[in-house]
Amino acid sequence: MGPGSLGARDANPRRTNRRRANPRRANPRLIDDLSRFGAEDVQKCYNCGNCTAVCSLADSDYTFPRRLMHTLQLGLETKLESSLEPWLCYYCGECSTNCPREAQPGETMMSLRRWLTSRYDFTGIGRLFYRRPAVEIITVLVVALLTGIGFTLFGILGGDIRQYTGPQAFLPAATIHVFDWALAGVLLAFLVPNMFRMWWFTLGRETLGQGRRLRLPLVAYLKSLYLFPLHFLTQKRYAKCERRRPWAVHLALMLSYVTMLVLIMFFLRAMWSGPAIDWRVHVFGYLASIGLIGATIWALRGRIKKTEVYHQRSHESDWIFLVLLLIVAVTGVLQHGLHRAGADVAANVAYVVHLMAVVPMLGLEVPFSKWSHMAYRPLAMYLSVLKKQTVPLRQDEEATEGMGAEATA
């Protein structure tokens, strides 16, 4: 074979594409890249497997964190991109506590979740935020400022700041309700494609892609679909960790957020009514507010005191998320109380500040940063079960041929 034919073979675009998709191809800069997401001690790991042995969530199909630590050290970027294991970990901290090399496998798993979030994001904004936290902070502040200016001008031009409800309300409920749904539409326009990319990287590429190796019947997707809402609403896998208090706090935070979201999106007029309290809806708002504020303060206190291993290392995105969530919850309670007390001017000011925190939290944190895990984690639980049901294509074809031969005989 001459040099010309060799060059022609290398120039074949299909061969080039296969090489690029090769999960065994290493990226020697992967560890350095992941350090920007919080993983700083990966090189200390020498794969003893102690972390996997003490993990109550690891099983024969998903042996984390050891396997992921090894994959990361080898620089197998595509293989990491296709893994679900980081989402199956809830960072109880047992692996980091029992690591003889202090390689912090729990923090590495957390960093991998940030890295994967940036990989799923088709816009590149998530990667920019995680790698350059200052950009995220500035963006949040700019969006908050523009939100405040926009709603203040809208209120001044169309209403009376001394009126919280009624025809001359500073921020009418009907208008805010339309804005809420528009914001939800924008959020979903970013988050849903990112969820689709997660499915493609972890399962779709292997079962439907050009170089597919596995087969998964459509009925399997339907039979296991209930797992997504189940894990979204219960966080039941987290309850399997040895310590159940973090799960209880996390569940309270999640259910409080979902409750408040449902109230705002579907019962805003009732929530807005007053100044008399409508206990049919407001009681749920009070309970949700207690859950949000209590769980957020618990998390902030833990990260400040650093008493637990899972609170000892915090990425900037952790602080941004918690601070925004606390501002949203406190200002929401404040505007409600001020309106019931008859201080409508102060209530409207508090409402503008509330919206200044809500818009960047939902518009930036949900699709691009920390809050996106509320969608990715239950999706990972669903996909992990589906992945166990896949059948290698060759094995599936042999079984089909065997059935055909028996029928012919």
C-alpha positions as CSV (number, residue, x, y, z in Angstrom):
1,M,0.0,0.0,0.0
2,G,1.5,3.3,-1.0
3,P,1.5,6.6,0.9
4,G,-1.2,8.0,-1.3
5,S,-3.7,5.3,-0.5
6,L,-2.9,5.7,3.2
7,G,-3.6,9.4,3.0
8,A,-6.8,8.8,1.2
9,R,-8.0,6.4,3.9
10,D,-7.2,8.9,6.7
11,A,-9.1,11.6,4.8
12,N,-12.3,9.6,4.8
13,P,-14.7,11.7,6.8
14,R,-16.6,8.7,8.2
15,R,-13.4,7.4,9.7
16,T,-12.6,10.8,11.1
17,N,-16.0,11.0,12.7
18,R,-15.7,7.6,14.3
19,R,-12.3,8.6,15.8
20,R,-13.9,11.7,17.3
21,A,-16.7,9.7,18.9
22,N,-14.3,7.1,20.3
23,P,-14.9,6.9,24.0
24,R,-11.4,5.6,24.5
25,R,-9.8,8.8,23.1
26,A,-8.1,10.7,25.9
27,N,-8.2,14.4,26.7
28,P,-5.0,15.0,28.7
29,R,-6.3,18.4,29.9
30,L,-9.5,17.0,31.3
31,I,-8.4,17.0,34.9
32,D,-7.2,20.6,34.6
33,D,-10.5,21.6,33.0
34,L,-12.5,19.9,35.8
35,S,-10.6,21.8,38.4
36,R,-12.4,24.9,37.2
37,F,-15.6,23.2,38.3
38,G,-14.3,22.4,41.8
39,A,-12.4,19.1,41.6
40,E,-8.9,19.7,42.9
41,D,-7.7,16.4,44.3
42,V,-8.3,13.8,41.6
43,Q,-4.6,13.0,41.2
44,K,-4.4,11.9,44.8
45,C,-6.7,8.9,44.0
46,Y,-4.9,5.5,43.4
47,N,-8.1,3.5,42.9
48,C,-8.2,1.4,46.0
49,G,-12.0,1.2,45.7
50,N,-12.7,2.1,49.4
51,C,-15.0,4.8,48.3
52,T,-17.2,2.4,46.4
53,A,-17.1,-0.1,49.2
54,V,-18.6,2.4,51.7
55,C,-21.2,3.9,49.4
56,S,-24.7,2.7,50.2
57,L,-25.9,3.7,46.7
58,A,-23.3,1.9,44.5
59,D,-24.3,-1.4,43.0
60,S,-22.9,-3.9,40.4
61,D,-24.2,-1.8,37.5
62,Y,-23.1,1.6,38.8
63,T,-19.8,1.2,40.7
64,F,-19.1,4.8,41.7
65,P,-17.1,6.8,42.6
66,R,-14.0,4.7,41.9
67,R,-14.7,4.0,38.3
68,L,-15.4,7.6,37.5
69,M,-12.2,8.7,39.3
70,H,-10.3,6.3,37.2
71,T,-12.1,7.4,34.0
72,L,-11.3,11.0,34.8
73,Q,-7.6,10.2,35.4
74,L,-7.5,8.6,32.0
75,G,-9.0,11.6,30.4
76,L,-11.9,9.7,28.7
77,E,-14.1,12.7,28.1
78,T,-16.7,11.0,25.9
79,K,-17.1,8.2,28.4
80,L,-17.6,10.6,31.2
81,E,-20.1,12.6,29.1
82,S,-22.2,9.4,28.6
83,S,-22.2,8.5,32.3
84,L,-25.1,8.7,34.7
85,E,-23.2,7.9,37.9
86,P,-22.6,11.5,39.0
87,W,-26.3,12.0,39.2
88,L,-26.9,8.8,41.2
89,C,-24.7,10.2,43.9
90,Y,-26.2,12.5,46.5
91,Y,-22.9,13.5,48.2
92,C,-23.5,12.1,51.7
93,G,-19.8,12.4,52.1
94,E,-19.0,8.9,53.4
95,C,-16.6,8.3,50.5
96,S,-14.6,11.5,51.2
97,T,-14.5,10.8,54.9
98,N,-13.2,7.3,54.4
99,C,-10.7,8.0,51.6
100,P,-7.2,7.1,52.8
101,R,-5.6,9.5,50.3
102,E,-8.0,12.4,51.0
103,A,-8.8,12.5,47.3
104,Q,-12.3,13.9,48.0
105,P,-14.3,11.6,45.7
106,G,-17.6,13.1,46.8
107,E,-16.5,16.6,45.8
108,T,-15.3,15.2,42.5
109,M,-18.7,13.7,41.9
110,M,-20.2,17.1,42.6
111,S,-17.8,18.7,40.2
112,L,-18.7,16.2,37.5
113,R,-22.3,17.2,37.9
114,R,-21.4,20.8,37.3
115,W,-19.3,19.7,34.3
116,L,-22.1,17.6,32.9
117,T,-24.5,20.5,33.3
118,S,-22.3,22.6,31.1
119,R,-22.0,19.8,28.6
120,Y,-25.8,19.4,28.3
121,D,-26.3,23.1,27.8
122,F,-26.4,23.8,24.0
123,T,-25.8,27.5,24.5
124,G,-22.5,27.4,26.2
125,I,-23.7,29.8,28.9
126,G,-23.6,27.1,31.6
127,R,-19.9,26.4,30.9
128,L,-19.1,30.1,31.0
129,F,-20.9,30.6,34.3
130,Y,-19.1,27.6,36.0
131,R,-15.7,28.4,34.6
132,R,-16.0,32.2,35.2
133,P,-18.2,32.8,38.3
134,A,-17.6,36.5,38.1
135,V,-19.5,36.5,34.8
136,E,-22.4,34.7,36.4
137,I,-22.5,37.2,39.3
138,I,-22.4,40.2,36.9
139,T,-25.1,38.7,34.7
140,V,-27.3,38.0,37.7
141,L,-26.9,41.6,38.8
142,V,-27.5,43.1,35.4
143,V,-30.6,41.0,34.8
144,A,-31.9,41.9,38.3
145,L,-31.3,45.6,37.7
146,L,-33.0,45.6,34.3
147,T,-35.9,43.7,35.9
148,G,-36.2,46.3,38.6
149,I,-36.1,49.2,36.1
150,G,-38.6,47.5,33.8
151,F,-41.2,46.8,36.4
152,T,-40.8,50.1,38.1
153,L,-41.4,52.0,34.9
154,F,-44.3,49.8,34.0
155,G,-45.8,50.5,37.4
156,I,-45.3,54.2,37.3
157,L,-46.7,54.6,33.8
158,G,-49.7,52.3,34.3
159,G,-50.6,52.3,38.0
160,D,-50.3,53.9,41.4
161,I,-47.6,52.8,43.8
162,R,-50.0,53.4,46.6
163,Q,-52.3,50.7,45.3
164,Y,-51.3,47.0,45.6
165,T,-54.6,45.6,44.2
166,G,-57.5,46.9,42.2
167,P,-57.8,48.7,38.8
168,Q,-54.9,51.1,39.6
169,A,-52.6,48.5,41.1
170,F,-48.9,49.3,40.7
171,L,-48.2,45.7,39.4
172,P,-51.6,44.1,38.4
173,A,-51.9,40.4,39.0
174,A,-53.2,39.7,35.5
175,T,-50.1,41.3,33.9
176,I,-47.7,39.5,36.3
177,H,-49.4,36.3,35.6
178,V,-48.8,36.7,31.8
179,F,-45.2,37.5,32.6
180,D,-44.9,34.4,34.7
181,W,-46.0,32.1,31.9
182,A,-43.8,33.9,29.4
183,L,-40.8,33.4,31.7
184,A,-41.8,29.7,32.1
185,G,-41.8,29.4,28.3
186,V,-38.4,30.9,28.0
187,L,-37.1,28.6,30.7
188,L,-38.5,25.5,29.1
189,A,-37.1,26.6,25.7
190,F,-33.6,26.2,27.2
191,L,-34.1,23.4,29.7
192,V,-36.0,20.9,27.5
193,P,-33.3,20.8,24.7
194,N,-30.7,20.4,27.4
195,M,-32.6,17.4,28.8
196,F,-32.8,16.0,25.4
197,R,-29.0,16.3,25.0
198,M,-28.6,14.5,28.3
199,W,-30.7,11.6,27.0
200,W,-28.7,11.6,23.7
201,F,-25.3,11.5,25.4
202,T,-26.2,8.9,28.0
203,L,-28.6,6.6,26.1
204,G,-29.8,7.9,22.7
205,R,-26.4,7.8,21.0
206,E,-25.9,4.2,21.9
207,T,-29.3,3.0,20.9
208,L,-30.2,5.3,18.0
209,G,-27.0,6.9,16.8
210,Q,-24.9,6.1,13.8
211,G,-22.6,3.8,15.7
212,R,-25.3,2.3,17.9
213,R,-24.4,-0.8,19.9
214,L,-27.5,-1.3,22.0
215,R,-31.2,-1.8,21.5
216,L,-34.0,-0.6,23.7
217,P,-37.7,-1.1,22.8
218,L,-40.0,1.9,23.0
219,V,-42.3,0.2,25.4
220,A,-39.5,0.3,28.0
221,Y,-39.6,4.1,28.0
222,L,-43.3,4.0,28.6
223,K,-43.2,1.4,31.4
224,S,-40.6,3.2,33.4
225,L,-41.8,6.8,32.8
226,Y,-43.4,7.0,36.2
227,L,-39.9,7.0,37.7
228,F,-39.3,10.6,36.6
229,P,-42.1,12.2,38.7
230,L,-41.6,9.7,41.5
231,H,-37.9,10.7,42.0
232,F,-38.7,14.4,41.4
233,L,-41.3,14.5,44.2
234,T,-39.8,12.1,46.7
235,Q,-36.0,12.1,46.3
236,K,-36.4,8.5,47.4
237,R,-32.9,7.4,46.4
238,Y,-31.4,10.1,48.8
239,A,-33.3,8.4,51.6
240,K,-31.1,5.3,51.2
241,C,-28.1,7.2,52.4
242,E,-27.0,6.3,56.0
243,R,-27.8,9.7,57.3
244,R,-31.4,10.7,56.6
245,R,-31.4,14.3,57.8
246,P,-29.9,15.8,54.6
247,W,-32.6,14.0,52.6
248,A,-35.3,15.4,54.8
249,V,-34.1,18.9,54.5
250,H,-33.6,18.5,50.7
251,L,-37.1,17.1,50.4
252,A,-38.6,19.9,52.4
253,L,-36.8,22.5,50.2
254,M,-37.9,20.7,47.0
255,L,-41.6,20.3,48.0
256,S,-41.7,23.9,49.3
257,Y,-40.4,25.2,46.0
258,V,-42.9,23.0,43.9
259,T,-45.8,24.1,46.2
260,M,-45.0,27.8,45.7
261,L,-44.5,27.3,42.0
262,V,-48.0,25.7,41.7
263,L,-49.6,28.4,43.8
264,I,-48.0,31.2,41.7
265,M,-48.7,29.6,38.3
266,F,-52.2,28.4,38.9
267,F,-53.6,30.3,41.9
268,L,-52.0,33.7,41.6
269,R,-55.3,35.6,41.9
270,A,-56.2,33.9,45.1
271,M,-52.7,34.5,46.5
272,W,-53.0,38.1,45.5
273,S,-56.4,38.6,47.2
274,G,-56.6,40.5,50.4
275,P,-55.9,42.1,52.7
276,A,-57.9,39.4,54.3
277,I,-56.2,36.0,54.4
278,D,-57.7,33.2,52.3
279,W,-56.7,30.2,54.3
280,R,-57.6,27.8,51.4
281,V,-54.5,28.9,49.5
282,H,-52.4,31.0,51.9
283,V,-51.8,28.2,54.4
284,F,-49.9,26.3,51.7
285,G,-47.9,29.5,50.9
286,Y,-47.0,29.9,54.6
287,L,-45.9,26.2,54.9
288,A,-43.9,26.5,51.7
289,S,-42.3,29.8,52.9
290,I,-41.2,28.1,56.1
291,G,-39.7,25.2,54.2
292,L,-37.9,27.4,51.8
293,I,-36.4,29.8,54.3
294,G,-35.6,27.1,56.9
295,A,-33.9,24.8,54.4
296,T,-32.0,27.6,52.8
297,I,-30.7,29.0,56.1
298,W,-29.7,25.4,57.2
299,A,-27.7,25.1,54.0
300,L,-26.1,28.5,54.3
301,R,-25.2,27.9,57.9
302,G,-23.6,24.5,57.0
303,R,-21.5,26.1,54.3
304,I,-20.3,28.8,56.6
305,K,-19.5,26.6,59.6
306,K,-18.2,23.7,57.4
307,T,-19.0,21.1,60.0
308,E,-20.2,18.4,57.5
309,V,-17.9,17.1,54.7
310,Y,-20.5,17.9,52.0
311,H,-20.4,21.6,53.1
312,Q,-16.7,22.0,53.5
313,R,-16.1,23.0,49.8
314,S,-18.4,25.4,48.1
315,H,-18.4,26.5,44.5
316,E,-19.4,30.1,43.8
317,S,-22.6,28.7,42.1
318,D,-23.7,27.2,45.4
319,W,-23.6,30.6,47.1
320,I,-25.3,32.4,44.2
321,F,-28.2,29.9,44.2
322,L,-28.7,29.9,48.0
323,V,-28.5,33.7,48.3
324,L,-31.0,34.2,45.4
325,L,-33.4,31.6,46.9
326,L,-33.3,33.3,50.3
327,I,-34.0,36.7,48.8
328,V,-36.9,35.4,46.8
329,A,-38.4,33.7,49.9
330,V,-37.9,36.5,52.3
331,T,-39.2,39.3,50.0
332,G,-42.2,37.1,49.1
333,V,-43.2,36.9,52.7
334,L,-42.4,40.5,53.3
335,Q,-44.6,41.8,50.5
336,H,-47.4,39.6,51.7
337,G,-47.1,40.8,55.3
338,L,-46.8,44.5,54.3
339,H,-50.0,44.3,52.1
340,R,-51.9,42.7,54.9
341,A,-50.7,45.4,57.3
342,G,-52.0,48.1,54.9
343,A,-48.5,49.4,53.9
344,D,-49.1,49.1,50.1
345,V,-46.3,51.4,49.1
346,A,-43.7,49.3,51.0
347,A,-45.4,46.1,49.7
348,N,-45.0,47.3,46.1
349,V,-41.3,48.1,46.7
350,A,-40.8,44.7,48.2
351,Y,-42.6,43.1,45.2
352,V,-40.2,44.8,42.8
353,V,-37.2,43.6,44.8
354,H,-38.8,40.1,44.8
355,L,-39.1,40.1,41.0
356,M,-35.5,41.3,40.7
357,A,-34.4,38.1,42.4
358,V,-37.0,35.8,40.8
359,V,-36.2,36.6,37.2
360,P,-32.4,35.8,37.4
361,M,-33.0,32.8,39.6
362,L,-35.5,31.2,37.2
363,G,-34.1,32.6,33.9
364,L,-30.4,31.9,34.7
365,E,-30.1,29.4,37.5
366,V,-32.6,26.8,36.3
367,P,-31.4,26.2,32.7
368,F,-27.7,27.0,33.1
369,S,-26.5,26.6,36.7
370,K,-27.2,24.9,40.1
371,W,-31.0,24.7,40.0
372,S,-31.0,22.6,36.7
373,H,-30.2,19.5,38.8
374,M,-33.9,19.4,39.8
375,A,-34.6,18.2,36.2
376,Y,-31.3,16.3,35.5
377,R,-31.3,14.1,38.6
378,P,-34.8,12.5,38.3
379,L,-34.1,12.2,34.5
380,A,-30.9,10.3,35.4
381,M,-32.9,8.0,37.7
382,Y,-35.2,7.2,34.9
383,L,-32.5,6.7,32.3
384,S,-30.4,4.5,34.7
385,V,-33.2,2.0,34.8
386,L,-33.6,2.1,31.1
387,K,-29.9,1.6,30.5
388,K,-30.1,-1.7,32.5
389,Q,-32.8,-2.9,30.0
390,T,-30.7,-2.4,26.9
391,V,-29.6,-5.4,24.8
392,P,-26.4,-5.5,22.7
393,L,-27.4,-5.4,19.0
394,R,-25.5,-8.6,18.1
395,Q,-27.0,-10.6,20.9
396,D,-30.5,-9.3,20.0
397,E,-30.0,-10.2,16.3
398,E,-28.8,-13.7,17.3
399,A,-31.9,-14.2,19.4
400,T,-34.1,-13.1,16.5
401,E,-32.3,-15.4,14.0
402,G,-32.7,-18.3,16.5
403,M,-36.4,-17.7,16.8
404,G,-36.7,-17.5,13.0
405,A,-34.8,-20.8,12.6
406,E,-37.1,-22.5,15.1
407,A,-40.2,-21.3,13.3
408,T,-38.8,-22.5,9.9
409,A,-38.1,-26.0,11.4
